[in-house]
Amino acid sequence: MSGLTHKNDVSQKNKKEIWYKLDLSAIVYPTLQRKDFSSVYRLSVVLKEEIKPDILQEALDMTLQRFPTYKVAIRKGMFWRYLEPNNRPGPFVAPDIKNPCMPMPFKANNRYLLRVYYYGKRISLEAHHCLGDGTGGMCVLQTLTAVYLNLLGHPITPSGFVLDINETPHPEEMEDAYMRYANAKVRPPRPGEKTYRVRGTKEPFYTLNIIDGIMSARAVAAVASKYNATITEYLNAVLLYALLQKQEADCPFRKHPVKIAMPVNLRRFFPSRTLRNFITMVYPSIDPRLGDYTFEEIVIQVHHYMHYYINEKFLRGDITTNAATQRNPIIRIVPLFIKDFVVRTFYTKVQDKNSSAGLTNMGALKVPEEMKPFIERFDIYMGQPFSSRTNCAIISFEDILTINFASSIVETDVERYFFCKLVEDGIVVNIESNRNTDEGKQI
């Protein structure tokens, strides 16, 4: 029998009431919460058969018991916020909505910090970033999908992102892995410089514009190899190229560096099974004030930047810099409302202005062999940007690679420049969107 069949006698250890301190990244996300903004991301899986909502709800109820750091509510103390177990009814699956990643008030939805939607053959998981990063969220989504298929009579053997819902969670899954590895001898300074900011017409409240580009992963890999680059390096270069074109069109006489905020999954360099946040940011960039760059030159610069910064030594130093504030005994006793004010001000005045766009690549996803026949593709959305710009997220499964743009502005210049460059390089791109355009067109 598959290990995904739920047992009624959940161990008392799983039921134990325990609260979780927010991890090093999660501390920031609630501070940025506004009525019109939450740090919410979305992961989706498209199956080959219509979703049965009642079965999906049953699967969700079974699955969440396995993820104690996702079945929680956020609470506020005098000096910090924390997560506590949430035993209220829910969360409840719901029909999907046009505008994903809507703000997530902490007291709504019976205080759950995740949502599950269905539409046609698609299952979508939305999670507040204070729970965890995309890796943790993907574990929840794939495990949910496996339990759902199991209930339909298709046993799935747990492996990879699919966890056994009958297993007691490993303590490492709930750790703040940052603090384990924040032990470099020095704390590298943070370079900060004003970057080009995409300006656009802000959409009405609760409007998130989605543009998906669907293409062959093998075709993208073949083009990237012609530039002696990886897929991530190539697509970073394409986005920088698009942003440079946008800046040239908007303000040709006053140029600024163009920079991308790209999260790096630290689990690749520092062993951890954590399902919470364990990422840090790197910032590939081009400074047009130095002169005009060809696309080939952009690819070369991105390639060498990645090799120079994305390694265990630099990343450990970055983690240590991030952890220094939290370890400061004086800062730890500062009241929460003062911390919130300082963090919000720093993020708004400095951090948010340190990049022109966001890009994340979850890479090529693997699933248990028994799941492959039932899955068409995956999607990932970084969610609503904090300020007026666009975010880009990339994911692939088998030979389907999807590039998902999300923005809260009317203009689509960056996306148009981006996909036109792919087409120019010979990649066939199918476009889907929630905008008022025809879906499925080739460009």
N, C-alpha and C positions, 0 to 999 in steps of 0.2 A: 504493500500500500504506500502511496506517496506520502512523504513527510509533510504535505501541505493540508492534510485533513485535520481540522481543528479539534482539539480535545476540550471537553467541558471543564475538566478539572485543572484549570490553569493554576500553576503553583502559587502558593502564598507569597513566594519571593517576588513573583511578577506583580502581585497586587500591593506589595509594600509601598506605603506612602513615602515618597522621597521627593525633595525638590532639587532642581538643577540650577546651578549658577550659570548665567549666560556666558558663552565662550567669548574669546577675545574679539572676534568679528561681530558677533551678535549684539554686543554692547551698543554698537553704533546705530543699528537699524531701528530700534524703537524710538531713539532720540530724534530721528528724522521724520517720524510719523506725523502726518498732517491729515486734515479731513479729506483732502484731495490727493493724498499720496501715501502709499505703503510700499515697503520693500518686499514685493511679491514676485515670484517667478512661476512659470508654468512649464510643465512637462506633459507631453501627450504621446499616446501610442494609438496607431490606427490598425485595427484588426481587419480580418477579411470577412467577418460576419457582423450583422447588426447587434448592437449591445442590448442585453436584457437588463433593464434597470433594477428589477427586484433581486436578481442574482448578483448584480454588482454591489448592491447595498449589503447583502449578506457577506460577500467577500470582503468589503471594507470593514465591517464590524469584526470579522475574524482577524484581518491583517493588522489593524492598529494595535491590537493587544501585544503584538510582537515588537512594537516600536514605542517604548515608553517616553522617549524624548520628543515624540510627535503627538502623542495623546496627552497634551498639556494645555494649560492656560498660563498667560503671563501675568505676573503680579509685580507691584511696586513696593519697595521698602524705603527706608529713610536714606540709605546709602547706595542701593543698587536695585536692579530688577532681577527677578528669578522666574523660573518655570516650575509650576506645580502640577501634579497629576490631575487630569480632568476626567471625571467620571459622569459628567452630564450626558444626556442623550445626544447622539450624533457622533461625528458629522453625518449629514444626510446627502446622498447623491442627488443631483439636480440636472435638468436639461441645460445644455450649454447656452451661453449668452454671446452676443455679438462682440462685446468689448471685454476681453479677458483681463485678468490681473487687476480687477477693480480694487480700490482701497479696502483694507481689512481692519475695521475697528476692533479693538481688543475685547470689547464687551459684547460684540455681536456673535451670531452663529454659536450660541451657547459657549462662548469664549474659545472655540477651537480656532487654531491658526492655520488651518488648511481647508481646502474645498476640493470636492471631486465632482466633475461634470461628465455628461455623456452626450454624444450627438452622432447619429448614424452608427458608424463603426468605430468611433473615436472615444477613448477614455482620456480625460485630462485631470491632472493633479496640480493644484495651485497651493503653494506653501509660502508662509512668511519666512523671510531670510533669517530671522532670529532662531528658527528651528534647526536649520542646517543649510548646506550648499547643494548644488545640483547632484553631487554624488550620493548624498544621503537621500535626497528626493527621488533619485532614480531607483534606489533600493526599495523605497516604499512603492513606487509605481510598478516596477517589475514584479515585486512580490504580490501586490494586489492583482495584477494581471494573471499571474500564475495561479493564485487561489481562485480567481474567477473562472479560468479555463478548467481547473480541477473540478469545480462545482458543476461545470457543464459536461463532465465525463472525460476530460482529457488530462490524465495525471502528468504532473510536471515534477521532475527531480530537482530539488534546490541546488543551485550552484551560482557562483558569480554574484550578480545583483539580486538574485532571487534567494531570499533567506527562508529557513525552515520556521514556520510560525509556531511550531511546538517546542522549539529550543528556547532555553532561557537566554536572554540577551547577554552577550559577552560584555564585561565591564568596560572594555576598551571602546565599544561602540558608543558609549556615553561620555567619553573623556573630552576635556578641552586639550586637544593634542598640541595646540600652540605652546602651552606652558611647559610641556615635556621637552620641547626642542628649542626653547628660547634661551640658549646657553652659549651664544657666541661671545668672544672676548671683547668685541667692540660693537658699537651701535652705529651703523652707517647713517649719515645724514640723509634727509629726504630732499632731493632736488625739486625745486618749485619754480615754475616760470609760467607766465600768462600764455595760454594757448588759444588757437582759433576756436571760436564758439559758433556753432551752426545757429543761425537766426531763422525763425520762421513764425508763421501765424499759429498761435496756440489754439488747439481744439477745445471745444466745450468740455466742461466737467464730465469725467467718467468716459471719455472717448480715447481709445487706444487704437491706433492704426497699425494693421498687420499686413506685411507683404512677405510671402513665402516664395522662395526660389527652389525648385525641385530639379535635381539633375543627377547624372551618373557619377558616382564616386570614382570609378575607374577613369572616366574622362577628365575629371579635375586632377587626379593624381598624375595622369599622363602630361597634362599641361604644366603642372607644378614642376615635374621632373625636367622639363625642357628649360626651366629657369634654374635648375639645380637647387630646388627648394622643396620643403615639405608642403603638404596641403595647408597647414596652419600658417606657415610663413608666406605662402603665395596669397592666401585670402586676406591676411593682414596687409600685405602690400597693395592688394586691390582696393581695400577700404581706405588706406592712406591716399592712394591715387585719386579715388573718388572725392575725398575731403579736400585735397589740393585743388581739384577742378572746381569744386563748390566755392572755395575761398577765392579763387581767381575770378570767378563770375561775380561774386558778391563785393569784394573789396580788393581789386587788383593793385592798388597803390599803398595799401597798409597791411602787410602780411605778418602773420604770427606762426610759430611752430604748430604743426599738426600732430596730434598725439592720440594714441588709442589706449584706453584702459583695458587690460586683458588679465583676467584671473588665471592663476596657475594652480593646478591641483597639487597640493603639497604631499599628498599620499604617494606620489611618484618618486619622491626623494626621501621621505621620512616615514618609515613603516608605521601605520596606524589603521585600525579598523573603525575609527570614529565615523559616525553618521551625522555628526554635527558639522559646523563650518571648519574647514581646514584648507583655506586658499589664501593667496596673497596676490597683489597686483604688480604687474610689470607694464611698462609704457613705451612700446615701440613708437618712434617718432621720426618726422622729417622736418627740417627747418628750411623753408623756401627762401629765407633771407640770404642763405649761402649761395643760391643760384638755382637754376632750373634743373629738375631731376627727370631723367627718363624713367620709364617703368622698370627697366632692367636694373637701374641704379637703386631704385627703391627696394626691390627684392633683395639685392645684395646687402643693403644696409640692415634690413629687417633680419635677414639670415644671420649676420654677424652679431646683431644685438641679442638675438635669442640665445646664441651659443655663449655669449659673454655673461649674460645675466641669469639665465635659467639653469642654475646648477646648485648643488647642495651648499656650497660655501656662501654665495651671495644670498640665497634664500634663507639660510639660518640667520645671517646678520639682519635681514629684513624682519624676520619673526622677532628677534631680540629687541629691535627698535620698537616694534609695535607693543611688545609686552612690558616695556620699561615703565610706561605710565601706570599701568594697572598694578605693578609691583611697588610703586611708590607709596610708602606708608602714610604720608601726609595726604596724598590725593584720595586714598582709600576712605578716609574719614570725612571727606568733603560731602556735604549733603547732595542728594541726587539732583535737585532742581538746579544747583549751581553747575554740576557736571554736565547736565543737559544743555544748559545755556552755552557753556564753553565749547562742547563738542559740536553743537548745531552751528554756532558761529564759525568755528574753524572749517567745518565741512562746506558751508555755504560760501565763505569768503576765499578759501584756499583749495581744499581738496576737490570740490566739484569743478573748479576752473582749471584743474590740472590735466584735463583730457578733452578731446573734441568729440569722441564717440566711445562706445563700449563694444567689445567683441569677446565672445567666449566660444570655445570649441570643446565639446564633450568627446569628440573623437568618434571612432568606430565602435558602436555598441555591440556587445555579445550577449546572447541569451542562451538558456539551456536548449539543447538540440530539439527537445520535444515541443518547444514554443515556436520555433522558426516557421513551421507551416501556417501558423495562425496570424502572423504579424506582417503587415504591409510596410510600415515605416514608423519612425519616431520624430517628434518635433520638440523644440525647446525655445522658450521665450524668456529673455531677461526681464521683461515686464516694463512698466512705465518708468521712463527716465526721470531723475530727480529734477532736471532742468530741461529746457527746450533743445533736444537733440534726438538722435536715433541710436538704438542699441541693436547689435547684430549677434545672433547666436547660431552656431553650426553644430550639426549632429548627423551621423550617418549610420545606416544599418544595411548590411549586405551591399548592394550596389546603388542604393538610394541615399543621396546626400541632400539634406535640406538646409537652406540658409534662411533664417527667420529674422526679419527686421520688425522692430516695434518702436513706434514714436508717438508723441502727443502733439505733433505739428501737422499742418495741412500739406506743406510742400514735401515732395518726394525726390528732390534733386539728387541727394546722396545715393539713394537706392537706385535711381535710374542710371547714374554714372557707374555705379558698382556693377549692375547686371549687364550693362552695355559692354563693359570691359571683358566680362566673362564670355559674352557672345563674340566679341572681337577676337578672342583667343580660341574660338571654335567650339565652345561648350554650349550645348543645347539646354536652354533653361525654360522650364514651365513655371508660370507665375500664378499664384493664388493669393487672394486678398479679401479682407473684410471691408475694404473701401467700396465705393459705388463704381466698380469697374467689372468688366466681364472676367470671370474666373477661368483659369486653365489655358489662357492664351500663351503661345510661344513668342518670345521676343528675340 
